[in-house]
Amino acid sequence: MGKKQYYFYRKGKKVSKSKWETYTGSSKELNKDIKDLGKDKFIFEILAEYMTRGWLTYAEANLQHKRDVLTTYMTDDMTPLYYNKQIGAIRYMPKRIDDPTPVKRVKK
C-alpha cells in the first residue's frame, strides 16, 4: 500500500508528469514477486485522489495505520499480509507479540 503523485513539482510548480501508470512500488520484495509471478497477478488500485501532496502523505499514513500494515499476517500466521516495512519516512517494525495486552507500569 503506497502513494504516487501524477506530477513532479519543484518550488510548488508542476515540472513533469510522473510514471505513475507503470510504477509498482519501492518494496524489493514486491518487485521480486512481480518479476517471479508476473504483474498480471497483482491488482493496482487508486483508493483516493488528493489535491495536495500534504493530504496525500497524510492519507497514506492514516490508511496504513488503520489497516495495520506492519502487523497484520496471512492465515498461516507467519507471512505478512502487506509488503510495507515502514509508514511514511519512519522505519519501524513493531516486534510481534502473541498477547497484545498492555503491560502494567509500576511507579517508583
NUMARTOR-513168 format. One record per atom (N, C-alpha, C): x, y negated, z; atom name; residue in three letters. Coordinates in pm, whole numbers, plus 50000, padded with zeros to 5 digits. Atoms other than C-alpha are relative to their C-alpha. Example, Ala and Ser with C-alpha at 12.3 -4.5 7.8 and 13.67 -1.06 7.14 Angstrom:
2
seke east->50089 north->50119 up->50000 atom->N type->ALA
seke east->51230 north->50450 up->50780 atom->CA type->ALA
seke east->50090 north->49880 up->50000 atom->C type->ALA
seke east->49918 north->50119 up->49994 atom->N type->SER
seke east->51367 north->50106 up->50714 atom->CA type->SER
seke east->49923 north->49891 up->50073 atom->C type->SER
//
This chain:
108
seke east->50085 north->50116 up->50000 atom->N type->MET
seke east->50000 north->50000 up->50000 atom->CA type->MET
seke east->50090 north->49878 up->50000 atom->C type->MET
seke east->49914 north->50117 up->50010 atom->N type->GLY
seke east->50157 north->49674 up->49894 atom->CA type->GLY
seke east->49935 north->49887 up->49925 atom->C type->GLY
seke east->50052 north->50119 up->50068 atom->N type->LYS
seke east->50120 north->49343 up->49717 atom->CA type->LYS
seke east->50087 north->49966 up->49880 atom->C type->LYS
seke east->49926 north->50047 up->50117 atom->N type->LYS
seke east->50223 north->49190 up->49388 atom->CA type->LYS
seke east->49933 north->49874 up->49949 atom->C type->LYS
seke east->50053 north->50124 up->50055 atom->N type->GLN
seke east->50181 north->48840 up->49251 atom->CA type->GLN
seke east->49993 north->50010 up->49848 atom->C type->GLN
seke east->50014 north->50005 up->50146 atom->N type->TYR
seke east->50064 north->48773 up->48896 atom->CA type->TYR
seke east->50110 north->49916 up->49935 atom->C type->TYR
seke east->49901 north->50093 up->50054 atom->N type->TYR
seke east->50320 north->48493 up->48851 atom->CA type->TYR
seke east->50111 north->49976 up->50102 atom->C type->TYR
seke east->49890 north->50043 up->49915 atom->N type->PHE
seke east->50659 north->48389 up->48989 atom->CA type->PHE
seke east->49993 north->49848 up->50010 atom->C type->PHE
seke east->50005 north->50143 up->49975 atom->N type->TYR
seke east->50677 north->48043 up->49142 atom->CA type->TYR
seke east->50135 north->49951 up->50049 atom->C type->TYR
seke east->49880 north->50065 up->49948 atom->N type->ARG
seke east->50964 north->47806 up->49208 atom->CA type->ARG
seke east->49960 north->49857 up->50035 atom->C type->ARG
seke east->50038 north->50131 up->49948 atom->N type->LYS
seke east->50911 north->47495 up->49420 atom->CA type->LYS
seke east->49852 north->49970 up->49974 atom->C type->LYS
seke east->50144 north->50017 up->50012 atom->N type->GLY
seke east->50536 north->47550 up->49401 atom->CA type->GLY
seke east->49946 north->49998 up->49858 atom->C type->GLY
seke east->50045 north->50002 up->50140 atom->N type->LYS
seke east->50524 north->47562 up->49019 atom->CA type->LYS
seke east->50015 north->50137 up->49937 atom->C type->LYS
seke east->50000 north->49871 up->50069 atom->N type->LYS
seke east->50440 north->47862 up->48809 atom->CA type->LYS
seke east->50111 north->50000 up->49895 atom->C type->LYS
seke east->49890 north->49996 up->50096 atom->N type->VAL
seke east->50752 north->47964 up->48614 atom->CA type->VAL
seke east->49990 north->50115 up->49900 atom->C type->VAL
seke east->50012 north->49888 up->50094 atom->N type->SER
seke east->50683 north->48306 up->48463 atom->CA type->SER
seke east->49902 north->50104 up->50052 atom->C type->SER
seke east->50093 north->49893 up->49965 atom->N type->LYS
seke east->50444 north->48598 up->48458 atom->CA type->LYS
seke east->50080 north->50117 up->50058 atom->C type->LYS
seke east->49932 north->49882 up->49943 atom->N type->SER
seke east->50538 north->48895 up->48676 atom->CA type->SER
seke east->49960 north->50123 up->49919 atom->C type->SER
seke east->50031 north->49874 up->50069 atom->N type->LYS
seke east->50534 north->49253 up->48553 atom->CA type->LYS
seke east->49911 north->50085 up->50091 atom->C type->LYS
seke east->50085 north->49932 up->49904 atom->N type->TRP
seke east->50256 north->49345 up->48795 atom->CA type->TRP
seke east->49927 north->50120 up->49940 atom->C type->TRP
seke east->50073 north->49888 up->50063 atom->N type->GLU
seke east->50085 north->49575 up->48541 atom->CA type->GLU
seke east->50081 north->50130 up->50003 atom->C type->GLU
seke east->49915 north->49881 up->50003 atom->N type->THR
seke east->50382 north->49815 up->48541 atom->CA type->THR
seke east->50073 north->50025 up->50131 atom->C type->THR
seke east->49931 north->49988 up->49870 atom->N type->TYR
seke east->50511 north->49760 up->48897 atom->CA type->TYR
seke east->49938 north->50115 up->50079 atom->C type->TYR
seke east->50050 north->49886 up->49924 atom->N type->THR
seke east->50483 north->50078 up->49104 atom->CA type->THR
seke east->50024 north->49986 up->50150 atom->C type->THR
seke east->49972 north->50018 up->49858 atom->N type->GLY
seke east->50632 north->49967 up->49436 atom->CA type->GLY
seke east->50149 north->50004 up->50025 atom->C type->GLY
seke east->49858 north->50003 up->49964 atom->N type->SER
seke east->50960 north->49933 up->49620 atom->CA type->SER
seke east->50043 north->50124 up->50076 atom->C type->SER
seke east->49968 north->49879 up->49925 atom->N type->SER
seke east->50943 north->50265 up->49804 atom->CA type->SER
seke east->50077 north->50099 up->49915 atom->C type->SER
seke east->49919 north->49901 up->50072 atom->N type->LYS
seke east->51218 north->50503 up->49695 atom->CA type->LYS
seke east->49926 north->50133 up->49991 atom->C type->LYS
seke east->50074 north->49874 up->49998 atom->N type->GLU
seke east->51002 north->50799 up->49798 atom->CA type->GLU
seke east->49884 north->49999 up->49901 atom->C type->GLU
seke east->50110 north->50013 up->50094 atom->N type->LEU
seke east->50704 north->50672 up->49599 atom->CA type->LEU
seke east->50050 north->50011 up->49857 atom->C type->LEU
seke east->49949 north->49997 up->50136 atom->N type->ASN
seke east->50909 north->50611 up->49286 atom->CA type->ASN
seke east->50059 north->50135 up->49962 atom->C type->ASN
seke east->49951 north->49864 up->50026 atom->N type->LYS
seke east->51074 north->50953 up->49318 atom->CA type->LYS
seke east->49881 north->50092 up->49970 atom->C type->LYS
seke east->50119 north->49917 up->50024 atom->N type->ASP
seke east->50730 north->51118 up->49343 atom->CA type->ASP
seke east->49934 north->49966 up->49867 atom->C type->ASP
seke east->50055 north->50040 up->50131 atom->N type->ILE
seke east->50608 north->50917 up->49042 atom->CA type->ILE
seke east->50082 north->50064 up->49888 atom->C type->ILE
seke east->49912 north->49941 up->50101 atom->N type->LYS
seke east->50910 north->51038 up->48846 atom->CA type->LYS
seke east->49980 north->50151 up->49992 atom->C type->LYS
seke east->50014 north->49853 up->49996 atom->N type->ASP
seke east->50865 north->51402 up->48959 atom->CA type->ASP
seke east->49861 north->50048 up->49958 atom->C type->ASP
seke east->50137 north->49953 up->50023 atom->N type->LEU
seke east->50485 north->51426 up->48939 atom->CA type->LEU
seke east->49932 north->49935 up->49880 atom->C type->LEU
seke east->50061 north->50074 up->50110 atom->N type->GLY
seke east->50403 north->51168 up->48671 atom->CA type->GLY
seke east->49912 north->49888 up->50053 atom->C type->GLY
seke east->50075 north->50118 up->49957 atom->N type->LYS
seke east->50245 north->50824 up->48700 atom->CA type->LYS
seke east->49849 north->50025 up->49995 atom->C type->LYS
seke east->50142 north->49971 up->50014 atom->N type->ASP
seke east->49909 north->50970 up->48594 atom->CA type->ASP
seke east->49941 north->50068 up->50123 atom->C type->ASP
seke east->50047 north->49934 up->49878 atom->N type->LYS
seke east->49886 north->51150 up->48931 atom->CA type->LYS
seke east->49972 north->49898 up->50112 atom->C type->LYS
seke east->50017 north->50105 up->49900 atom->N type->PHE
seke east->49867 north->50815 up->49117 atom->CA type->PHE
seke east->49895 north->49900 up->49953 atom->C type->PHE
seke east->50100 north->50103 up->50027 atom->N type->ILE
seke east->49595 north->50552 up->49140 atom->CA type->ILE
seke east->50055 north->49867 up->50050 atom->C type->ILE
seke east->49956 north->50134 up->49965 atom->N type->PHE
seke east->49699 north->50187 up->49138 atom->CA type->PHE
seke east->49876 north->49911 up->49992 atom->C type->PHE
seke east->50127 north->50071 up->49991 atom->N type->GLU
seke east->49411 north->49973 up->49253 atom->CA type->GLU
seke east->50021 north->49863 up->50064 atom->C type->GLU
seke east->49997 north->50134 up->49942 atom->N type->ILE
seke east->49373 north->49600 up->49317 atom->CA type->ILE
seke east->49886 north->49995 up->50101 atom->C type->ILE
seke east->50102 north->50003 up->49894 atom->N type->LEU
seke east->49191 north->49576 up->49651 atom->CA type->LEU
seke east->49941 north->49861 up->50019 atom->C type->LEU
seke east->50045 north->50138 up->49982 atom->N type->ALA
seke east->49168 north->49196 up->49662 atom->CA type->ALA
seke east->50095 north->49906 up->49927 atom->C type->ALA
seke east->49917 north->50104 up->50061 atom->N type->GLU
seke east->49298 north->48879 up->49500 atom->CA type->GLU
seke east->49992 north->49876 up->50087 atom->C type->GLU
seke east->49994 north->50118 up->49916 atom->N type->TYR
seke east->49408 north->48563 up->49679 atom->CA type->TYR
seke east->50060 north->49885 up->49920 atom->C type->TYR
seke east->49955 north->50118 up->50073 atom->N type->MET
seke east->49472 north->48209 up->49561 atom->CA type->MET
seke east->50139 north->49952 up->50042 atom->C type->MET
seke east->49869 north->50046 up->49954 atom->N type->THR
seke east->49787 north->48152 up->49769 atom->CA type->THR
seke east->50086 north->50118 up->50042 atom->C type->THR
seke east->49906 north->49897 up->49956 atom->N type->ARG
seke east->50098 north->48352 up->49850 atom->CA type->ARG
seke east->49987 north->50026 up->50150 atom->C type->ARG
seke east->50017 north->49985 up->49855 atom->N type->GLY
seke east->50037 north->48287 up->50219 atom->CA type->GLY
seke east->49886 north->50094 up->50033 atom->C type->GLY
seke east->50114 north->49911 up->49976 atom->N type->TRP
seke east->49695 north->48451 up->50211 atom->CA type->TRP
seke east->50030 north->50141 up->49952 atom->C type->TRP
seke east->49963 north->49868 up->50052 atom->N type->LEU
seke east->49832 north->48737 up->50001 atom->CA type->LEU
seke east->50086 north->50075 up->50102 atom->C type->LEU
seke east->49911 north->49939 up->49902 atom->N type->THR
seke east->50106 north->48805 up->50256 atom->CA type->THR
seke east->49923 north->50037 up->50127 atom->C type->THR
seke east->50079 north->49972 up->49880 atom->N type->TYR
seke east->49867 north->48778 up->50550 atom->CA type->TYR
seke east->49906 north->50119 up->49978 atom->C type->TYR
seke east->50098 north->49894 up->50027 atom->N type->ALA
seke east->49604 north->49004 up->50389 atom->CA type->ALA
seke east->50067 north->50136 up->49987 atom->C type->ALA
seke east->49928 north->49873 up->50012 atom->N type->GLU
seke east->49861 north->49272 up->50302 atom->CA type->GLU
seke east->50035 north->50055 up->50138 atom->C type->GLU
seke east->49961 north->49955 up->49866 atom->N type->ALA
seke east->49995 north->49288 up->50658 atom->CA type->ALA
seke east->49877 north->50038 up->50083 atom->C type->ALA
seke east->50122 north->49973 up->49925 atom->N type->ASN
seke east->49645 north->49274 up->50807 atom->CA type->ASN
seke east->49940 north->50135 up->49961 atom->C type->ASN
seke east->50057 north->49874 up->50047 atom->N type->LEU
seke east->49519 north->49561 up->50592 atom->CA type->LEU
seke east->50089 north->50118 up->50037 atom->C type->LEU
seke east->49909 north->49892 up->49963 atom->N type->GLN
seke east->49830 north->49769 up->50659 atom->CA type->GLN
seke east->49987 north->50033 up->50149 atom->C type->GLN
seke east->50021 north->49975 up->49857 atom->N type->HIS
seke east->49780 north->49725 up->51034 atom->CA type->HIS
seke east->49867 north->50072 up->50023 atom->C type->HIS
seke east->50133 north->49939 up->49982 atom->N type->LYS
seke east->49409 north->49811 up->51010 atom->CA type->LYS
seke east->49997 north->50146 up->49956 atom->C type->LYS
seke east->49996 north->49862 up->50049 atom->N type->ARG
seke east->49486 north->50128 up->50815 atom->CA type->ARG
seke east->50107 north->50085 up->50068 atom->C type->ARG
seke east->49894 north->49928 up->49928 atom->N type->ASP
seke east->49771 north->50227 up->51048 atom->CA type->ASP
seke east->50095 north->50072 up->49905 atom->C type->ASP
seke east->49917 north->49938 up->50104 atom->N type->VAL
seke east->50000 north->50286 up->50751 atom->CA type->VAL
seke east->50131 north->50058 up->50052 atom->C type->VAL
seke east->49874 north->49949 up->49947 atom->N type->LEU
seke east->50303 north->50352 up->50972 atom->CA type->LEU
seke east->49984 north->50125 up->50085 atom->C type->LEU
seke east->50018 north->49891 up->49904 atom->N type->THR
seke east->50145 north->50612 up->51198 atom->CA type->THR
seke east->49893 north->50102 up->49962 atom->C type->THR
seke east->50104 north->49906 up->50041 atom->N type->THR
seke east->49877 north->50799 up->51000 atom->CA type->THR
seke east->50061 north->50112 up->49919 atom->C type->THR
seke east->49944 north->49883 up->50066 atom->N type->TYR
seke east->49957 north->51152 up->50886 atom->CA type->TYR
seke east->49892 north->50081 up->49930 atom->C type->TYR
seke east->50091 north->49911 up->50072 atom->N type->MET
seke east->49801 north->51402 up->50647 atom->CA type->MET
seke east->49954 north->50112 up->50094 atom->C type->MET
seke east->50058 north->49895 up->49916 atom->N type->THR
seke east->49611 north->51705 up->50775 atom->CA type->THR
seke east->50105 north->50099 up->50053 atom->C type->THR
seke east->49896 north->49911 up->49949 atom->N type->ASP
seke east->49937 north->51903 up->50813 atom->CA type->ASP
seke east->50068 north->49943 up->50124 atom->C type->ASP
seke east->49948 north->50068 up->49882 atom->N type->ASP
seke east->50022 north->51653 up->51090 atom->CA type->ASP
seke east->50151 north->49976 up->49996 atom->C type->ASP
seke east->49855 north->50020 up->50015 atom->N type->MET
seke east->50377 north->51622 up->50953 atom->CA type->MET
seke east->50032 north->49897 up->49891 atom->C type->MET
seke east->49974 north->50084 up->50116 atom->N type->THR
seke east->50351 north->51430 up->50624 atom->CA type->THR
seke east->49928 north->49866 up->50015 atom->C type->THR
seke east->50066 north->50131 up->49992 atom->N type->PRO
seke east->50289 north->51053 up->50640 atom->CA type->PRO
seke east->49898 north->49983 up->49887 atom->C type->PRO
seke east->50104 north->50022 up->50100 atom->N type->LEU
seke east->49969 north->50952 up->50458 atom->CA type->LEU
seke east->50040 north->49889 up->49904 atom->C type->LEU
seke east->49958 north->50114 up->50082 atom->N type->TYR
seke east->50127 north->50631 up->50328 atom->CA type->TYR
seke east->50152 north->50002 up->49981 atom->C type->TYR
seke east->49856 north->50010 up->50027 atom->N type->TYR
seke east->50469 north->50557 up->50178 atom->CA type->TYR
seke east->50065 north->49886 up->50078 atom->C type->TYR
seke east->49947 north->50117 up->49931 atom->N type->ASN
seke east->50509 north->50239 up->50386 atom->CA type->ASN
seke east->50095 north->50037 up->50113 atom->C type->ASN
seke east->49903 north->49985 up->49890 atom->N type->LYS
seke east->50811 north->50219 up->50616 atom->CA type->LYS
seke east->50011 north->49870 up->50079 atom->C type->LYS
seke east->49997 north->50128 up->49932 atom->N type->GLN
seke east->50754 north->49858 up->50718 atom->CA type->GLN
seke east->49873 north->49923 up->49965 atom->C type->GLN
seke east->50110 north->50091 up->50027 atom->N type->ILE
seke east->50488 north->49591 up->50738 atom->CA type->ILE
seke east->50060 north->49861 up->49992 atom->C type->ILE
seke east->49937 north->50129 up->50022 atom->N type->GLY
seke east->50588 north->49255 up->50598 atom->CA type->GLY
seke east->50150 north->50019 up->49987 atom->C type->GLY
seke east->49854 north->49990 up->50007 atom->N type->ALA
seke east->50959 north->49191 up->50631 atom->CA type->ALA
seke east->50058 north->50065 up->50124 atom->C type->ALA
seke east->49955 north->49940 up->49874 atom->N type->ILE
seke east->50974 north->49364 up->50968 atom->CA type->ILE
seke east->50009 north->50151 up->49982 atom->C type->ILE
seke east->49979 north->49855 up->50013 atom->N type->ARG
seke east->51123 north->49711 up->50957 atom->CA type->ARG
seke east->49993 north->50064 up->50138 atom->C type->ARG
seke east->50012 north->49926 up->49876 atom->N type->TYR
seke east->50996 north->49914 up->51242 atom->CA type->TYR
seke east->49908 north->50118 up->49975 atom->C type->TYR
seke east->50082 north->49881 up->50013 atom->N type->MET
seke east->50852 north->50260 up->51267 atom->CA type->MET
seke east->49979 north->50051 up->50141 atom->C type->MET
seke east->50022 north->49952 up->49864 atom->N type->PRO
seke east->50687 north->50347 up->51596 atom->CA type->PRO
seke east->50033 north->50148 up->50012 atom->C type->PRO
seke east->49972 north->49858 up->49977 atom->N type->LYS
seke east->50807 north->50673 up->51743 atom->CA type->LYS
seke east->49867 north->50072 up->50012 atom->C type->LYS
seke east->50123 north->49923 up->49997 atom->N type->ARG
seke east->50545 north->50939 up->51702 atom->CA type->ARG
seke east->49982 north->50062 up->50138 atom->C type->ARG
seke east->50032 north->49938 up->49872 atom->N type->ILE
seke east->50377 north->51044 up->52021 atom->CA type->ILE
seke east->49867 north->50070 up->49986 atom->C type->ILE
seke east->50125 north->49925 up->50011 atom->N type->ASP
seke east->50104 north->51302 up->52064 atom->CA type->ASP
seke east->49892 north->49944 up->50091 atom->C type->ASP
seke east->50097 north->50055 up->49908 atom->N type->ASP
seke east->49939 north->51127 up->52357 atom->CA type->ASP
seke east->50014 north->49848 up->50001 atom->C type->ASP
seke east->49987 north->50145 up->50008 atom->N type->PRO
seke east->49874 north->50757 up->52284 atom->CA type->PRO
seke east->49953 north->49926 up->50125 atom->C type->PRO
seke east->50044 north->50064 up->49876 atom->N type->THR
seke east->49762 north->50692 up->52644 atom->CA type->THR
seke east->50106 north->49902 up->50048 atom->C type->THR
seke east->49902 north->50098 up->49954 atom->N type->PRO
seke east->49927 north->50374 up->52769 atom->CA type->PRO
seke east->50068 north->50045 up->50129 atom->C type->PRO
seke east->49923 north->49967 up->49880 atom->N type->VAL
seke east->50199 north->50418 up->53031 atom->CA type->VAL
seke east->49973 north->49892 up->50104 atom->C type->VAL
seke east->50021 north->50098 up->49892 atom->N type->LYS
seke east->50126 north->50254 up->53367 atom->CA type->LYS
seke east->50133 north->49939 up->50039 atom->C type->LYS
seke east->49879 north->50071 up->49958 atom->N type->ARG
seke east->50382 north->49991 up->53460 atom->CA type->ARG
seke east->49987 north->49970 up->50150 atom->C type->ARG
seke east->49999 north->50024 up->49857 atom->N type->VAL
seke east->50475 north->49964 up->53826 atom->CA type->VAL
seke east->50077 north->49872 up->50026 atom->C type->VAL
seke east->49932 north->50125 up->49965 atom->N type->LYS
seke east->50554 north->49617 up->53957 atom->CA type->LYS
seke east->50095 north->50026 up->50115 atom->C type->LYS
seke east->49900 north->49985 up->49893 atom->N type->LYS
seke east->50867 north->49599 up->54171 atom->CA type->LYS
seke east->49997 north->49883 up->50092 atom->C type->LYS
//
